[in-house]
Amino acid sequence: MELHNRSVRTDVRELGALLGDVLAAQTSTEAYETVEDLRTAAIEYRQGDASSRGVLEETIDDLSGPRQDVVARAFTTYFELINLAEERERVRSVRNADADGSLHDSLEATVSELAAAGVEADEFEELLADVLIEPTFTAHPTEARRATVKAKLRSIATHLEELDERDMTDRERDAVWRDVTAEVTSLWGTRQVRQRRPEPADEARNVQWYLENTLFDVVGDAYEEFEETISSEYEDVDCPKLFEFRSWAGSDRDGNPFVTPEVTAETLERQRAVAIDKYRDQCKRLSAVLSQDGDRYAVDGPLRESLAADAERFPTVVKEARERYPDEPYRQKLKLMRERLDRVDDVRPGGYPDGEAFLADLEVIAESLTVDRNDVVRTSFIEPLRRQVDTFGFVLASLDLRDHRENHTDAVAEAVAAEGVDYRGMDEEARTEFLTEAILQEEPVVDAEEPGDVSETTDRVFRRFRELADWQAEYGSQAIDTYCISMTEEPSHVLEVLFLADQVGVVSLPDHCGLDVVPLLETESALNGAERILGTLFENEAYGTALETRGEIQEVMLGYSDSNKENGFLAANWDLYKNQRRLASFCREEDVTLRLFHGRGGSISRGGGPMNEALLALPNETVTGQVKFTEQGEAIAEKYANHRIAERELEQMLDAQIRARHEANEEPTEDVPDEWVDAMETMVPAARNTYRDLLNTDGFVSYFGQATPISVVEDLNLGSRPASRSGERTVEDLRAIPWVFSWTQTRLILPGWYALGSGLDAYLEAVGEEAGLETLREMYEEWPFFRTTLDNAALALARTEPEIAAEYADLADDDLRERFFPELVGEYERGRELVLAISGRDELIRRDWLAESLERRNPYVDPLNLLQADLLGRGDRTEAEERTLRLTVNGIAAGMKNTG
């Protein structure tokens, strides 16, 4: 049976033709012909039918201002539409593979393999009990696309799904295509570039959209599939809670002065309102289903008792329910449940105190349906809702707070100075001792309500902690129970947050600790000092007590972005890998469960890449079952905008985590041969030195500024957070996102591979090329960490286009270009050569669909790159040219499917 009516080629061809028709109709035939000339010239060069890009470059040079805008808009819109076509193709691939049993990375295959390997039901149940996966949505980088544009694209995607999956008459098909035409026409006339910088509340709403419109519905379906798959091999194994969603949007204060307590409070309130509205709608839907006649079905004890308790709580409402639904006990109960939901954020008493209370009522209904032999009704209607409540509660997504450690240090120092304590003058040991005693004593050290005449920073920090106490009282501690400390370097940085929480009552040892305090380790010194930091904390009386109240679980966040920017791709990956092993071994010795929080970005250089492969490549020692990771930027839309793709993502994450946890149980300490470790220890110093030499070379910052669109990226209204920490143009001060974004725009994706070739060469020179390559190939075949590292570098290398990058290099001063560009290209070529030699492939990309995607996209990205480079080279750009330049950034991001 054919599941689909279309193919990716059909979608690309018809959407491309439609865009051409709209372009001609909305502008002119001449404008359409200009775009076609550019498209044809780019394709001819890529296919080898033209000896140079001369025609393409001449056409771009001759464009008038208005025509430049049309060209940029045409190619940008094309990529937006092609991205939808490829999303639809991914859905087709998943559904077809699911139907014929060929789906890779499937939970079904893993469960079958475990059962065949002799894993008994109790062992599998323990395995599942260990697993908790926590995707954490962040606002940075914000999608380049405007919300308005995204909404139109989702509408077009829905129409494509109809055309692909529904059997329709010609008249119905024409009607749907007419709607697609209308949407594309509207999209053409819509401004692509934001006129204002988004505010944190906008970013929080953007994240909320995916939780509300996709994941909330997907979770119930996903668990149903998981349970069905598990029961095929293990009949008596219950599926526990496996996922929990978290967010930084609206609560991440690090470097973003616009994330105020008001923004966080608004986010918490809005998320609760969304969750409750969802549950209320579900209860209304259930009321239409659970219309069983009470005279025909026995009302079991728990349901009868629950209705009696409601009668005491809401006598008037119960009377109304009985009059409206006589002899229909389920409908009566659901009416009262809706009443309690209505009162959650109401001055009237009786509302549910939390999601657990609502879940308890659902369980009463579920038990009663089982007694009444209505299991199919319970499975189809109650169980999905129970899974939703268990996953989202009344919070939708728990928020993490985050700020830079310097702000906490300043706040503590300034506040205790008013009490005669010279905190700033203390060394690390004295600070730790002071904070410990202050946390353990019953009386507060400072007046958190009125800390005195303090700086704006200190006032802001204390206000946040005061509000945190109020937020936990209002929304429950689970709504906002984690505090992440950027740039943690010392134990005192963690204790400062514990102290501040203690001063406002969020922490009250030894009985209560309402906060996980999470050090973010992102520099080489912090990663190498992780055992010292944690060792001091675990032995500390105050922190040890807090840890005990939190279940002896220590969350540690690893910063991929800044680690890469500081050390380069290869060195950063190795530093993270070996320090994860050290952390895990240390925590195990201390009888503390380690939960790693991977601060991964969407791009390869910032820890991106396929999530299931990343989870399987983690060191065995670190796989405790609990794992947390960030989801950012365009990656959120790519993974969670489409229901079927979102469900597939959850399955792949779960499959990988179950497999990884089982492997860790079988082999708690990963057996990595000394020869492989020695190889890495030879490669990494050479790679780190090569990378740092580049960054520290006089003139490199100037070259970066001249040969990339960083000046445009800094001024784009992409996100609410400033592009740099201090406003200075230095590599150290620049945030990792604009650093990666700027190189990605030039198609020289340096952060994803630079110095890899130098590192590999250092090893080959040390042991000999023949013997070295043999060992490296063995490492690639047998070591998931090394294979994933090289495969990710291969993706960045495959997306790199030196010929296009040369157009940007030509914008730099001649001496800078000659000093840097040949060196960059040399590293690219050597890295490419060695990756192919080690992997044994003829091409960098091992996935056919990705190779096809790049082949499809590259000829269309080229004109945008050449137009962008041409505009960057103009000293005095008009306002219209500035707008077009910003539009090319959006277009290239859409073509590359990445901002940073």
HELIX and SHEET records of a PDB file:
HELIX    1   1 VAL A    8  GLN A   26  1                                  19    
HELIX    2   2 THR A   29  ARG A   46  1                                  18    
HELIX    3   3 GLY A   54  ASP A   61  1                                   8    
HELIX    4   4 GLY A   65  ASP A  100  1                                  36    
HELIX    5   5 LEU A  107  ALA A  116  1                                  10    
HELIX    6   6 ALA A  121  ASP A  130  1                                  10    
HELIX    7   7 ALA A  147  GLU A  165  1                                  19    
HELIX    8   8 ASP A  170  TRP A  188  1                                  19    
HELIX    9   9 PRO A  200  TYR A  210  1                                  11    
HELIX   10  10 LEU A  211  LEU A  215  3                                   5    
HELIX   11  11 PHE A  216  SER A  231  1                                  16    
HELIX   12  12 PRO A  261  VAL A  289  1                                  29    
HELIX   13  13 GLY A  301  ARG A  313  1                                  13    
HELIX   14  14 PRO A  315  ARG A  324  1                                  10    
HELIX   15  15 PRO A  329  ASP A  342  1                                  14    
HELIX   16  16 GLY A  355  VAL A  371  1                                  17    
HELIX   17  17 ASP A  375  VAL A  377  1                                   3    
HELIX   18  18 ARG A  378  ILE A  382  3                                   5    
HELIX   19  19 GLU A  383  PHE A  392  1                                  10    
HELIX   20  20 ARG A  405  ALA A  417  1                                  13    
HELIX   21  21 GLU A  428  LEU A  440  1                                  13    
HELIX   22  22 GLU A  456  TYR A  475  1                                  20    
HELIX   23  23 SER A  477  ALA A  479  5                                   3    
HELIX   24  24 PRO A  491  GLN A  503  1                                  13    
HELIX   25  25 GLU A  524  ASN A  528  1                                   5    
HELIX   26  26 ALA A  530  GLU A  539  1                                  10    
HELIX   27  27 GLU A  541  THR A  549  1                                   9    
HELIX   28  28 TYR A  560  ASN A  567  1                                   8    
HELIX   29  29 PHE A  569  GLU A  589  1                                  21    
HELIX   30  30 ILE A  604  ARG A  606  5                                   3    
HELIX   31  31 MET A  611  LEU A  616  1                                   6    
HELIX   32  32 ASN A  620  THR A  622  5                                   3    
HELIX   33  33 GLY A  633  TYR A  640  1                                   8    
HELIX   34  34 HIS A  643  GLU A  666  1                                  24    
HELIX   35  35 ASP A  674  ASN A  696  1                                  23    
HELIX   36  36 PHE A  700  ALA A  707  1                                   8    
HELIX   37  37 ILE A  710  ASP A  715  1                                   6    
HELIX   38  38 ALA A  736  GLN A  745  1                                  10    
HELIX   39  39 LEU A  750  GLY A  752  5                                   3    
HELIX   40  40 LEU A  756  VAL A  767  1                                  12    
HELIX   41  41 GLU A  769  GLU A  782  1                                  14    
HELIX   42  42 PRO A  784  ALA A  798  1                                  15    
HELIX   43  43 PRO A  802  ALA A  809  1                                   8    
HELIX   44  44 ASP A  814  SER A  839  1                                  26    
HELIX   45  45 ASP A  848  LEU A  872  1                                  25    
HELIX   46  46 GLU A  879  MET A  896  1                                  18    
SHEET    1   A 9 LEU A 132  PHE A 137  0                                        
SHEET    2   A 9 ARG A 246  SER A 247  1                                        
SHEET    3   A 9 SER A 398  HIS A 404  1                                        
SHEET    4   A 9 THR A 482  SER A 486  1                                        
SHEET    5   A 9 ASP A 516  LEU A 521  1                                        
SHEET    6   A 9 ILE A 553  GLY A 559  1                                        
SHEET    7   A 9 THR A 593  GLY A 599  1                                        
SHEET    8   A 9 GLN A 626  GLU A 631  1                                        
SHEET    9   A 9 LEU A 132  PHE A 137  1                                        
SHEET    1   B 2 VAL A 507  SER A 508  0                                        
SHEET    2   B 2 HIS A 512  CYS A 513 -1                                        
END                                                                             
